[in-house]
């Protein structure tokens, strides 16, 4: 086994501690990645605190990983030593089911293997990117285009693909009216991507305090959902609404903002159930859907799209010993718009 340094939590309350974890020796199709940067996702916090189910501690979160390949297995053909690469929310799948064969491995019928907090095919509990190195099979590693710096590329592996995938699937583009609920780590990427695709973009946020940011990021309109007039003014407006928040919302109120055949897509994953009245759907043939990241091919497509259109997340780079503080700030919505850990600082206390 390969011994690497990492930051782990040992219970649902934290804090993070510097530790050593084991990575498997390289199989024939594996690559060893020296992690340079790792983004902090709200999902890391939900997972570590047990909001989505039981957790096996210690846990090393992190599924927004950017780094350099330093070693490859004997049968690797897709990557080479020195390549700039990324790893997102999954590191394996069965590879045989109908969904895997369609290139949507995130919906593997036998269960995809999460980058952390999952049991892999070798019987090991996966640990994530808050660490110096990771071993991943080559099929779940994507290339980071040269035009993207590694620090801004890291959040694209979750925040980028999580918003890109539903925008592509539901046909965002010229002539389409798109709303993005929430202007956080996910939401600000949704705005940038939808704007680059040519859609008319509206931000729906609780208040107007980030309005200037939203317009600079590419939004055409910005409304406060705390104002009841917003739901009257915008009734029947949107072809697609991407809900990025991980908190409970009034789904029926947001469904009322959809035009005929419009779709409300949840990419945020609140711990609480959401209530839907069927009549909110029937009246205008509206749909309420969900979307989870994207497949490997689509993730590579997203990275190439971002490079081509000069799209990058707004980030704040932190040291590894600042993760606890960063988590507190994420929960307080005090980040614009994604924290990224400089892994070269891993051993600093």
N, C-alpha and C positions, 0 to 999 in steps of 0.2 A: 504493500500500500504506500501511497505518496502522502507524506505529512505536509500540511499547509496551514498557514496562519489564517484566522478568521475572527469575526465578532459574532457572538452568540448570545441569545437570551436563554435563561434557565427556568423561567416560569412566566406566567401571564403578565406579571407586573414589571419584568425587566429587573435591573438595567442590563445593558450590553457589557459583556466581558470579553477580553482578549483571550483566545483559546487556540488550540490546535485541533484540526479535524483531518480525517483520512479521505483521500481520493483513491479510486481504484487504479491499479496498474493498467496501462493502455491495452485494450483489445485491438484486433487488427484494423477495425474501422473507427477507432477513437482518435480524438485530438486532445492535446493538453493546451489549455489557454491560460496565459498569464493575464489576469484581469487588471485592467488599468482604471476603469471606472464602473461604478454600479449605481443605478438610480434607486431612489426610495419611492416606493409606490404605496398608496393607502392600503392596498391589499396585503402588504407586508405586515401592517399593524393589525388588521383584522385577523390574519392568520395566526400571528404570534400570540394574540390575546384570546384565542379560542372562540372568536365570534362565529366562525363558520364550522366549528366542530372540534373534536379532541385533538390535542397537539402532543407530539412526542418531543420532549426537551432533552438536551439542549437543541435549539433551532437556530440555524443560520439563514435568515431570509435573503431576498434579493433575486429578482428575475428580469432585471434590465442590465445586461452585462455586455461590456465592450472591452476587447483586449487584443492580444497578439498571440498567434499560435507559436508555441515553442518546441513542440514535439508532435509527431504523427505516428499512427499505427502503420503496420506493414502493407495494408491493403487500402489505405486512404487515397482517393483519386480526386476528390472535390476541393481539397484545400492543401496548402503547403506551409512549411515553416516560414514565419514572417508575415503571413497574411493578417490583415486587420479584419476582425470578425466580431460577431455578436451572438448572444444566446438570450432567448426570451423566456416565456413562461412555461415552456415544456422542453424536455430533453429526450423524450422517446415516446413511441406509441407501438401498437402491435404491428403496424405496417401491412396487415393482410385484410382488414375489414373493408367494407365498401366505402366508408368515409375516408379512411387512410388512402385508399386507391384513388379517390377523387381529389386528394391533396388538401383535405380539411382535417388534418390529424388532430386538431384541437377537439374534434367531436368523435374521436376514436371510440368505436362501440365496445371495446374492451378496456377503455380507460387510458387516456394519455398519462404520461408520467410527468408530474410537475417538477419544476426546477428545484423546489425545496418542499419538504413536508410530505414526500411521497415515497413509496417503496418501489425501487426499480427492479428490472428483470434479473439483477444479480443478487437480490435480497438485501440491498443496502438502502438505508434511509437517506433520501436526497437532501443535500445542503446547498444553499444558494450562493449568491454573488457577493455577499459581504465577506469576501475571502480573497486570498491572493491568487489562487489557481482553481480551475475546474476542468474535469475530464468529461467530454461529451462525444457521443457518436456523431460522425461527420454529417449525417443527414439532418441534424437538428442545429446546425451551425450556419449562419448566414454571413455573407460578405458585406463589409461596410465600405461603401464607395469612398474613394480618396477625397471627394469634395466635402465629406462630412467629418468633422473632428470627432475623436472618440468620446469626449465628454458629453457632447450634445447628442451623439448617436445612441448612447445608452438608454435614455428614456423612450426612444422610438420603439424599442423592443417590446414595450407594453403600452405606454400611453399613445404612441404613434399608431401601432397596428390595431389597438382596440377601437380607435375611432375611424381609422382608414377602412377597415373591413366592412362595417355597416354602411358607410358612405358609398363604397363601391357596390356593395350588394344591392342596395336600394336605389341606385342610379343617380347619385348626386352629380349635378352638372349644370350647364347653362339652361336657364328657364325653370330651374327647380328652386323652391323656397325651403330652406333648411333652417331649423332652430336647434341651438345647442343649449341644453339646460346645465347651468353651472360653468363658471370660468375658473377651473382649477387646473391640476396637472393634466387630466384628460380633456377637459373642455377647451382649454386654450389650443391644444393640438387639433381638436375637432374644427375649431374656427379657422385655423390656418389651412388645414387640408381642404375643407369645403370651399373656402375662398379660392384656393389654387385650382380646384376642379371647375370653377366657373359658376358656382351656385350663388344665389342671394342668401346671405347668412345673417341670422338674428340671434343674439345672445339673450337668454332668459335667466336672470340671476335674481336672488332675493332682494338685493338693493342695487343702487346705481353707482356704488363706490368704485367699481372697476370699469365703469363705462369708457373712460378715456383709453384704458388698456385694451378693452375689447375692440374698439374702433381701430386702434393702431394695429392690432393683430389681424385685421381683415374683416371684421363684422360690419355689415351695412346698417344694422339697427341694434338697439340695446334697450331692453325693458326690465323693469323691476316686478318680480312675481308677487311681492308683498303688497302691491297696489292692485286692488280688485278690478280697476279699470283696464288693466293689461289684458285680462281674459275676455273682456267685452270687446276691446279694440281689435284683438288678434283672432277672434273666433273664426274658424274655418279657413285659416290662412295657409298652413304649412303642408308641404308634401311629405316631409320627413322631420321628425324630432328625435334628436339623440340625447337621451338623459344620462348624464355622466355622474350624477351625485349618488353617494352611497347612503343616503338618508331617506326616510319615508317621505313620499310626496302624495298629493291628491291626484292619482292617476286619471281619474275621470275629468278633472279640470283641464289637464294637459291634453287629453284626447279631444276635448272640445275645440282645441286650436287647430286640429287637422282638417285639411280639405278633403273632398271626396277621394276615397282610396288611399288616404294618407296613412302613415305608419309611425307609431311611437316605439322607439327601440331603447330598451334599457341596456346600458353597458356598465353602469354602476350597480353594485350588488349589496343592497342593504340587508342587514341581518333580519329585519322584521318583514313579515308578509305584507304584500300590497293588495288592496281591495279594488276590484274592477266591477262596475255595473255593465252587464251585457248590453243594455240599451245604448251605452256610450260607444259601442262598436257598431251596432246594427244600423243606427241612423244614417250614417254616411259611408257604410262599407269600410270602416276604419279598422286598423290592425294594431294589436299590442304585441310586441315581439322582444326577443332578447338576442344578444350577440356576444360571443366570447373570443377575444383576440382574433387570430387568423392563422391559416396554415403556413407552412414554411415557404412555399412558392409565393404566396401573397405577401408575406413579411418581407421577402427579398424585393418584390415589386414595390412595396411601400418605401423601402430604403432608397431604391433607385429613383422613385418619384420625388422624394424629399431632396435628394441630391440634385436632380434636374431642375427643380423649382426653388432651390435655395431655401428649403424649409427646415427649421431647427427649433426645438423647444427652448423656452426661456428657462435658464437653469441658475442655481446657486451651488457652487462647488464647496463641499465641506470636508473636514478631516474626519477620519474614522472615529476619533474620540468625541465627535460632536453628534453622533447618531441619536442618542437619547434626546438631546435638545431639539434635533430636527424633527423627531417623531412628535414631540409636544407641539411644535409649531405647525406641523401638518394637521393635527387634530384641531388646532385653532385657526386653520385656514390662513396661516401667516407665512406663506411662501409664494413667490411669483417666479416660476410656477412649478419647478421640480427641483428637489434636492438631488445632487449627484455626489457620491462619495469618491474622493481621490484615494484609490487603494494603495498608492505608494506610502500613505500615512498610516497604514494598518497597525504597525507596531508602536505607534506613538501613544503614550499615556497622558 
